Amino acid sequence: MSVLPSTSVCGGSPAPVVRARALHVVPDAAALPTVVGAGLRVPTLHGDTAYANLDHAASTPALETVRAAVDRALETYSSVHRGAGFASRLTSAWYEQARAEVAAFVGARDDDSVIFTRTTTDSWALLSKALPSRTTVFVFGTEHHSTLLPWGRFRTVRLPVPQTVEDAHALLEDALADHPSRHRLVVLTAASNVTGEVWPVERFAALAHDHGARIAVDAAQLSAHRRIDLAGWDADYVAFSGHKTYAPYGAGVLAGRSDWLDAGNPYLLGGGATRSVTEEGTTWATGPARHEGGSPNVIGAIALAAACATVSRHREAIEAHETQLLERLTAGLDGVPGVEVLSIFGEDHDRVGVVAFTIDGWDSSLVSQVLSVEHGIGVRDGKFCAHLLVDELLEDPWGERSGTAVRASIGLGSTLEGVDRLVSAVAGLVEHGPTASWTLTDSGWALDGADPRDVEVERPW
């Protein structure tokens, strides 16, 4: 092991950091990584059954490799950048090595900052506070609320939901031309959390730069499915979340250009974010430490790094698995009368494994309850924190809102059997209706009789 100087201290001499040797294990890249809880069985009206996890867009399960990394890190868990003891030195080393692993995962440039946050939402809140004064922000109505809202009402130019990629390009080009200012930022999703459709990030990055603007990319729905490439996209910032990347341990990332981040006010005022504090004033740190005040979530960072490393090693196998499941899912739903799959750019547009749909005559919240209680299937219903987009996609020609949709989203916790079960359950619902009796109450749809999911489960602590 070698010793490196620490980059962040809170008084006293800099504490050295231990660099632990990597374990050179050659994985089977063709094999799919295993998720924790893959054998979960859930109660239904018809008895216990294997859980069909089709809710990955909300949160992904942890990978077994992530659990193993967390278990190992906990054995020597200690303070980060603060102590001279061996456990602290080792923990500090792993924390910074986790940052390097994540930097490689997002394709960061050598001079980019990689800041650990809690979530994508937290990342955008941090960036919004670091923007130069009077920055104008451009954002489409297609975005998740965490990407749509944090910039402030009076400096945000909100663009409508486009009909095509060409339409989106034209809308943004016109907006950039109509709103000249010294500092401008385009905020764009890489993959929609409603439809799964993938945006051509490189094209919009080029457009932004042609007009002297920067671009920030929401990769929350892309990170588990496709490669993030900050440098290759020529994007300026990217954010994503661990809980959507098989590392649900409370860590997220903001990565990108350092100048705005080093010039902005620290996100969290406190220990670690300072270089010195005197009666005359405070000198703040630069680099990631500036925005990571307080004791960091080192276990979350290690978990996220382990997930990034695993996903990177098995990327081809993951993409092949998801392509097979997505084709099965979309083809199956296409064969069910009354089912409409939502789309921004058209059904042939490239998408990751996220499919939102409606069923004529059926309330989406009832559909999701029936799928859970009668079939052991986990999906999501609602507007998915993207109200403007869902309202636009569900608006009928007479201007009436159709409400909400059902979202099925696939990942490493999904199987062909689970996809087939979903399609069969939707077809059966359309043809025969639910097998149980349901009543709409003030708090939603309620099963008439005992709900099999209301079981006593011992607390995990």
C-alpha positions as CSV (number, residue, x, y, z in Angstrom):
1,M,0.0,0.0,0.0
2,S,1.1,3.5,-0.7
3,V,0.4,6.8,1.1
4,L,-1.0,9.9,-0.5
5,P,-1.6,13.4,1.0
6,S,-5.2,14.2,1.9
7,T,-7.0,16.9,0.0
8,S,-9.3,17.9,2.8
9,V,-8.7,18.4,6.5
10,C,-10.5,20.1,9.4
11,G,-7.7,21.6,11.4
12,G,-4.3,20.2,12.2
13,S,-1.9,18.6,9.8
14,P,-3.1,16.9,6.6
15,A,-3.9,13.3,7.3
16,P,-2.3,10.8,4.9
17,V,-4.5,8.5,2.9
18,V,-3.9,4.9,2.3
19,R,-4.3,3.6,-1.3
20,A,-5.4,0.0,-1.2
21,R,-4.4,-2.3,-4.0
22,A,-7.1,-3.4,-6.3
23,L,-8.1,-7.0,-6.5
24,H,-7.5,-8.2,-10.0
25,V,-10.5,-10.4,-10.6
26,V,-11.5,-11.2,-14.1
27,P,-15.3,-11.4,-14.2
28,D,-17.5,-13.2,-16.6
29,A,-18.7,-10.1,-18.5
30,A,-21.2,-12.2,-20.4
31,A,-23.1,-13.1,-17.3
32,L,-25.8,-10.9,-15.8
33,P,-25.0,-9.4,-12.3
34,T,-27.3,-10.7,-9.5
35,V,-29.5,-8.4,-7.5
36,V,-30.3,-8.7,-3.9
37,G,-33.8,-10.1,-3.4
38,A,-33.9,-11.9,-6.7
39,G,-35.8,-14.8,-5.0
40,L,-38.4,-12.6,-3.3
41,R,-41.9,-14.1,-3.1
42,V,-44.9,-11.9,-2.4
43,P,-48.5,-12.6,-1.2
44,T,-51.4,-12.4,-3.6
45,L,-55.0,-13.3,-3.5
46,H,-54.1,-16.6,-5.1
47,G,-51.1,-17.5,-2.8
48,D,-47.5,-16.6,-2.7
49,T,-45.7,-16.0,-6.0
50,A,-42.4,-14.8,-7.4
51,Y,-42.3,-11.0,-7.4
52,A,-42.3,-9.5,-10.9
53,N,-40.2,-6.4,-10.4
54,L,-41.2,-4.0,-13.2
55,D,-40.6,-0.8,-11.2
56,H,-36.9,-0.2,-11.8
57,A,-37.5,3.4,-13.0
58,A,-38.5,4.4,-9.4
59,S,-35.7,2.5,-7.6
60,T,-33.5,-0.4,-8.4
61,P,-32.5,-3.2,-6.1
62,A,-29.0,-3.5,-4.8
63,L,-26.5,-5.6,-6.7
64,E,-24.9,-8.5,-4.7
65,T,-21.5,-7.0,-5.6
66,V,-22.7,-3.8,-4.0
67,R,-23.8,-5.5,-0.8
68,A,-20.4,-7.3,-0.6
69,A,-18.6,-4.0,-1.0
70,V,-20.6,-2.4,1.7
71,D,-20.1,-5.3,4.1
72,R,-16.4,-5.2,3.5
73,A,-16.2,-1.4,3.9
74,L,-18.2,-1.5,7.2
75,E,-15.5,-3.7,8.8
76,T,-13.1,-0.8,8.8
77,Y,-15.6,2.1,8.6
78,S,-14.2,5.3,10.1
79,S,-14.1,9.1,9.5
80,V,-13.1,10.5,6.2
81,H,-10.2,12.9,5.7
82,R,-10.0,13.5,9.5
83,G,-8.0,10.8,11.2
84,A,-4.5,9.3,11.4
85,G,-5.7,5.9,12.5
86,F,-5.5,3.0,10.0
87,A,-9.3,2.6,9.7
88,S,-9.7,6.3,8.9
89,R,-6.9,6.2,6.4
90,L,-8.3,3.2,4.6
91,T,-11.9,4.6,4.6
92,S,-10.6,7.9,3.2
93,A,-8.7,6.0,0.4
94,W,-11.8,4.1,-0.6
95,Y,-13.9,7.3,-0.6
96,E,-11.5,9.0,-3.0
97,Q,-11.1,5.8,-5.1
98,A,-14.9,5.7,-5.3
99,R,-14.8,9.2,-6.8
100,A,-12.3,8.1,-9.4
101,E,-14.5,5.0,-10.3
102,V,-17.5,7.2,-10.7
103,A,-15.5,9.7,-12.8
104,A,-14.6,6.9,-15.2
105,F,-18.3,5.7,-15.2
106,V,-19.5,9.1,-16.4
107,G,-16.7,9.7,-18.8
108,A,-15.5,12.8,-16.9
109,R,-12.6,14.9,-18.2
110,D,-9.4,15.3,-16.1
111,D,-10.4,18.7,-14.9
112,D,-14.0,18.0,-14.1
113,S,-15.3,17.9,-10.5
114,V,-17.1,14.8,-9.3
115,I,-19.2,15.7,-6.3
116,F,-21.1,13.2,-4.2
117,T,-24.7,14.2,-3.4
118,R,-27.8,12.4,-2.1
119,T,-29.7,12.1,-5.4
120,T,-30.2,13.7,-8.8
121,T,-32.6,16.1,-7.1
122,D,-29.9,17.1,-4.7
123,S,-27.4,17.5,-7.5
124,W,-29.5,19.9,-9.4
125,A,-30.2,21.9,-6.2
126,L,-26.5,22.2,-5.7
127,L,-25.8,23.3,-9.3
128,S,-28.7,25.8,-9.2
129,K,-27.1,27.5,-6.2
130,A,-23.7,27.6,-7.9
131,L,-24.8,29.2,-11.1
132,P,-23.4,32.6,-11.9
133,S,-25.7,35.5,-11.2
134,R,-28.5,36.1,-13.7
135,T,-27.9,32.8,-15.5
136,T,-30.8,32.0,-17.8
137,V,-31.9,28.3,-17.8
138,F,-33.6,26.6,-20.7
139,V,-35.7,23.5,-19.9
140,F,-38.3,21.5,-21.8
141,G,-41.7,20.5,-20.3
142,T,-40.7,16.9,-20.8
143,E,-38.5,16.9,-17.7
144,H,-38.9,15.3,-14.3
145,H,-39.7,17.8,-11.6
146,S,-36.3,17.6,-10.0
147,T,-34.8,18.8,-13.3
148,L,-37.6,21.2,-14.2
149,L,-38.1,23.2,-11.0
150,P,-34.9,24.0,-9.0
151,W,-33.6,26.9,-11.2
152,G,-36.1,29.5,-10.1
153,R,-39.2,30.8,-11.9
154,F,-37.8,34.1,-13.0
155,R,-34.6,32.9,-14.7
156,T,-36.1,29.8,-16.3
157,V,-37.2,29.7,-19.9
158,R,-39.6,26.7,-20.1
159,L,-40.0,25.2,-23.6
160,P,-43.1,23.2,-24.6
161,V,-43.2,19.4,-25.1
162,P,-41.9,18.9,-28.6
163,Q,-43.5,16.6,-31.2
164,T,-40.2,15.4,-32.8
165,V,-36.5,15.7,-32.2
166,E,-36.4,18.3,-35.0
167,D,-39.1,20.2,-33.3
168,A,-37.2,20.2,-30.0
169,H,-34.0,21.4,-31.8
170,A,-35.9,24.2,-33.4
171,L,-37.6,25.2,-30.2
172,L,-34.3,25.4,-28.3
173,E,-32.5,27.2,-31.1
174,D,-35.2,29.9,-31.2
175,A,-35.2,30.2,-27.5
176,L,-31.4,30.6,-27.3
177,A,-31.6,33.3,-30.0
178,D,-34.4,35.1,-28.3
179,H,-32.7,35.2,-24.8
180,P,-29.2,36.4,-25.1
181,S,-27.3,36.7,-21.8
182,R,-23.8,36.2,-20.5
183,H,-24.5,32.9,-18.8
184,R,-27.0,30.4,-20.1
185,L,-27.6,26.8,-19.2
186,V,-29.6,24.2,-21.2
187,V,-31.0,21.3,-19.0
188,L,-31.9,18.1,-20.8
189,T,-32.8,14.6,-19.9
190,A,-30.8,11.7,-21.5
191,A,-33.8,9.3,-21.2
192,S,-37.3,10.1,-20.3
193,N,-38.5,8.7,-17.0
194,V,-42.0,8.5,-18.5
195,T,-41.5,7.0,-21.9
196,G,-37.9,5.8,-21.7
197,E,-37.1,7.6,-25.0
198,V,-33.4,8.5,-25.4
199,W,-32.5,12.1,-26.4
200,P,-29.6,12.7,-28.8
201,V,-27.5,14.6,-26.2
202,E,-24.6,15.3,-28.4
203,R,-26.8,17.2,-30.9
204,F,-28.3,19.4,-28.2
205,A,-24.8,19.9,-26.6
206,A,-23.5,21.2,-29.9
207,L,-26.5,23.5,-30.3
208,A,-26.0,24.9,-26.8
209,H,-22.3,25.5,-27.4
210,D,-23.0,27.1,-30.8
211,H,-24.9,29.8,-28.9
212,G,-22.4,30.1,-26.1
213,A,-24.5,28.2,-23.6
214,R,-23.7,25.2,-21.4
215,I,-25.7,22.0,-21.0
216,A,-26.5,19.9,-18.0
217,V,-27.7,16.3,-18.6
218,D,-30.1,14.4,-16.3
219,A,-28.9,10.8,-16.6
220,A,-31.0,9.4,-13.8
221,Q,-33.0,7.1,-16.2
222,L,-30.0,6.3,-18.4
223,S,-27.3,5.3,-15.9
224,A,-28.5,1.7,-15.3
225,H,-29.1,1.1,-19.0
226,R,-26.7,2.9,-21.2
227,R,-23.3,4.5,-21.1
228,I,-22.9,8.0,-19.7
229,D,-20.2,9.9,-21.7
230,L,-19.7,13.4,-20.4
231,A,-16.6,14.1,-22.5
232,G,-18.0,12.2,-25.6
233,W,-21.2,14.1,-25.5
234,D,-19.3,17.3,-25.0
235,A,-21.7,18.1,-22.2
236,D,-20.8,20.4,-19.3
237,Y,-22.6,18.7,-16.4
238,V,-24.3,15.4,-15.6
239,A,-26.2,14.1,-12.6
240,F,-27.5,10.7,-11.7
241,S,-28.6,8.7,-8.6
242,G,-27.3,5.5,-6.9
243,H,-30.8,4.4,-6.1
244,K,-31.6,4.1,-9.8
245,T,-28.2,2.4,-10.5
246,Y,-28.4,-0.6,-8.2
247,A,-26.9,1.2,-5.2
248,P,-29.7,2.3,-3.0
249,Y,-27.5,3.6,-0.2
250,G,-28.3,7.3,-0.4
251,A,-25.7,8.6,-2.8
252,G,-25.9,10.6,-6.0
253,V,-23.4,12.5,-8.2
254,L,-23.0,15.8,-9.9
255,A,-20.0,15.9,-12.3
256,G,-18.8,18.5,-14.7
257,R,-17.0,21.8,-15.2
258,S,-15.2,23.1,-12.1
259,D,-15.2,26.8,-12.7
260,W,-18.8,27.5,-11.8
261,L,-18.7,25.1,-9.0
262,D,-15.6,26.6,-7.5
263,A,-16.9,30.1,-7.8
264,G,-20.4,29.3,-6.3
265,N,-21.2,29.5,-2.7
266,P,-20.6,26.2,-0.8
267,Y,-23.7,24.0,-0.8
268,L,-23.3,22.9,2.8
269,L,-21.5,25.2,5.2
270,G,-19.4,23.4,7.7
271,G,-16.4,21.2,8.3
272,G,-14.6,19.9,5.3
273,A,-15.8,22.7,3.1
274,T,-13.3,25.2,4.6
275,R,-9.6,25.9,4.1
276,S,-9.4,28.2,7.1
277,V,-11.7,30.0,9.6
278,T,-10.5,33.0,11.5
279,E,-12.1,36.0,13.2
280,E,-11.6,37.9,10.0
281,G,-13.5,35.5,7.8
282,T,-13.6,32.1,6.1
283,T,-11.7,30.8,3.2
284,W,-13.6,28.0,1.4
285,A,-12.1,25.0,-0.3
286,T,-12.2,24.4,-4.0
287,G,-12.9,21.1,-5.8
288,P,-15.5,18.6,-4.5
289,A,-14.7,19.4,-0.8
290,R,-16.3,22.8,-1.3
291,H,-19.7,21.3,-1.6
292,E,-19.4,18.2,0.6
293,G,-19.4,19.8,4.0
294,G,-19.9,17.6,7.0
295,S,-19.1,13.9,7.3
296,P,-19.7,12.4,3.9
297,N,-21.8,9.3,3.1
298,V,-18.8,7.2,2.5
299,I,-20.8,3.9,2.5
300,G,-23.1,5.3,-0.2
301,A,-20.1,6.4,-2.3
302,I,-18.5,3.0,-2.0
303,A,-21.8,1.3,-2.9
304,L,-22.2,3.6,-5.9
305,A,-18.7,2.9,-7.1
306,A,-19.2,-0.8,-6.8
307,A,-22.4,-0.5,-8.8
308,C,-20.7,1.6,-11.5
309,A,-17.8,-0.9,-11.8
310,T,-20.2,-3.9,-12.0
311,V,-22.5,-2.2,-14.6
312,S,-19.5,-1.2,-16.7
313,R,-18.0,-4.7,-16.7
314,H,-21.3,-6.3,-17.7
315,R,-22.7,-3.6,-20.0
316,E,-23.1,-5.7,-23.1
317,A,-24.9,-8.5,-21.2
318,I,-27.2,-6.0,-19.5
319,E,-28.1,-4.3,-22.7
320,A,-28.9,-7.6,-24.4
321,H,-31.0,-8.7,-21.5
322,E,-33.0,-5.4,-21.4
323,T,-33.4,-5.4,-25.2
324,Q,-35.0,-8.8,-25.1
325,L,-37.3,-7.9,-22.3
326,L,-38.3,-4.5,-23.8
327,E,-39.1,-6.1,-27.2
328,R,-41.2,-8.7,-25.4
329,L,-43.0,-6.1,-23.4
330,T,-43.8,-3.7,-26.2
331,A,-44.9,-6.4,-28.6
332,G,-47.1,-8.0,-25.9
333,L,-48.8,-4.7,-25.0
334,D,-49.3,-3.9,-28.6
335,G,-51.4,-7.0,-29.0
336,V,-53.8,-6.1,-26.2
337,P,-56.9,-4.1,-27.4
338,G,-57.3,-0.7,-25.8
339,V,-53.7,-0.4,-24.6
340,E,-51.9,2.8,-25.7
341,V,-48.1,3.1,-25.1
342,L,-47.1,6.8,-24.5
343,S,-44.4,8.4,-26.6
344,I,-42.9,11.8,-27.2
345,F,-41.2,11.2,-30.5
346,G,-43.1,8.1,-31.9
347,E,-43.2,4.4,-31.1
348,D,-40.1,3.7,-33.3
349,H,-37.9,6.0,-31.3
350,D,-35.0,4.5,-29.4
351,R,-35.8,3.9,-25.7
352,V,-34.5,2.3,-22.6
353,G,-36.7,-0.2,-20.6
354,V,-39.4,2.3,-19.5
355,V,-42.9,1.9,-20.9
356,A,-45.9,4.0,-19.7
357,F,-49.3,3.0,-21.0
358,T,-53.0,3.5,-20.5
359,I,-55.9,1.1,-20.9
360,D,-59.2,2.4,-22.3
361,G,-61.8,2.5,-19.7
362,W,-59.5,1.6,-16.8
363,D,-58.2,3.9,-14.1
364,S,-54.4,3.5,-13.9
365,S,-54.3,3.3,-10.1
366,L,-56.8,0.4,-10.1
367,V,-54.7,-1.3,-12.8
368,S,-51.6,-1.1,-10.7
369,Q,-53.4,-2.4,-7.6
370,V,-54.9,-5.3,-9.5
371,L,-51.5,-6.2,-10.9
372,S,-50.0,-6.3,-7.4
373,V,-52.8,-8.0,-5.4
374,E,-53.9,-10.5,-8.0
375,H,-50.6,-11.2,-9.9
376,G,-47.6,-10.2,-7.7
377,I,-46.4,-7.6,-10.2
378,G,-44.8,-4.3,-9.1
379,V,-45.4,-1.3,-11.4
380,R,-46.0,2.4,-10.9
381,D,-49.0,4.6,-11.7
382,G,-49.5,8.3,-11.8
383,K,-47.7,11.2,-13.5
384,F,-44.3,10.1,-12.4
385,C,-43.2,13.5,-11.2
386,A,-43.4,14.7,-14.8
387,H,-46.9,16.3,-14.7
388,L,-46.4,18.6,-17.7
389,L,-45.3,15.8,-20.0
390,V,-48.0,13.3,-18.9
391,D,-50.7,15.9,-19.2
392,E,-49.5,16.7,-22.7
393,L,-49.3,13.1,-23.8
394,L,-52.7,12.2,-22.3
395,E,-54.6,15.3,-23.6
396,D,-57.4,14.3,-26.0
397,P,-58.5,16.4,-29.0
398,W,-61.3,18.1,-26.9
399,G,-58.8,19.3,-24.4
400,E,-59.8,17.0,-21.6
401,R,-57.1,15.5,-19.4
402,S,-57.2,11.7,-19.3
403,G,-55.4,11.6,-15.9
404,T,-52.6,9.2,-15.2
405,A,-50.8,6.2,-16.7
406,V,-49.2,2.9,-15.7
407,R,-45.5,2.6,-16.0
408,A,-43.6,-0.7,-16.3
409,S,-39.9,-0.5,-16.1
410,I,-37.3,-3.3,-16.5
411,G,-33.9,-3.9,-15.2
412,L,-31.7,-6.6,-13.7
413,G,-34.5,-7.6,-11.3
414,S,-36.9,-8.3,-14.2
415,T,-37.4,-11.6,-16.0
416,L,-39.1,-12.8,-19.2
417,E,-41.6,-14.6,-17.0
418,G,-42.4,-11.4,-15.2
419,V,-42.9,-9.5,-18.5
420,D,-45.1,-12.3,-19.8
421,R,-47.1,-12.3,-16.6
422,L,-47.7,-8.6,-16.9
423,V,-48.9,-8.8,-20.5
424,S,-51.2,-11.8,-19.6
425,A,-52.6,-9.9,-16.6
426,V,-53.3,-6.8,-18.7
427,A,-55.0,-8.9,-21.4
428,G,-57.0,-10.7,-18.8
429,L,-58.1,-7.4,-17.2
430,V,-59.3,-6.0,-20.5
431,E,-61.2,-9.2,-21.4
432,H,-62.6,-10.3,-18.0
433,G,-62.0,-7.5,-15.5
434,P,-60.4,-8.1,-12.1
435,T,-61.1,-11.4,-10.2
436,A,-61.7,-9.4,-7.0
437,S,-64.1,-6.7,-6.1
438,W,-62.7,-3.2,-5.7
439,T,-64.2,0.1,-4.3
440,L,-62.9,3.6,-5.0
441,T,-62.5,5.5,-1.6
442,D,-61.2,8.9,-0.7
443,S,-57.7,7.4,-0.3
444,G,-57.8,5.4,-3.5
445,W,-58.9,1.9,-4.6
446,A,-59.5,-0.5,-1.8
447,L,-60.0,-4.3,-2.0
448,D,-63.3,-5.5,-0.8
449,G,-62.1,-7.9,1.9
450,A,-58.7,-8.6,3.4
451,D,-55.7,-7.4,1.5
452,P,-53.1,-10.3,1.3
453,R,-50.3,-7.7,1.4
454,D,-51.3,-6.6,4.9
455,V,-49.2,-9.1,6.7
456,E,-47.1,-8.8,9.8
457,V,-43.4,-8.7,8.8
458,E,-40.7,-8.5,11.5
459,R,-38.8,-5.2,11.4
460,P,-35.3,-5.5,10.0
461,W,-33.7,-3.9,13.0
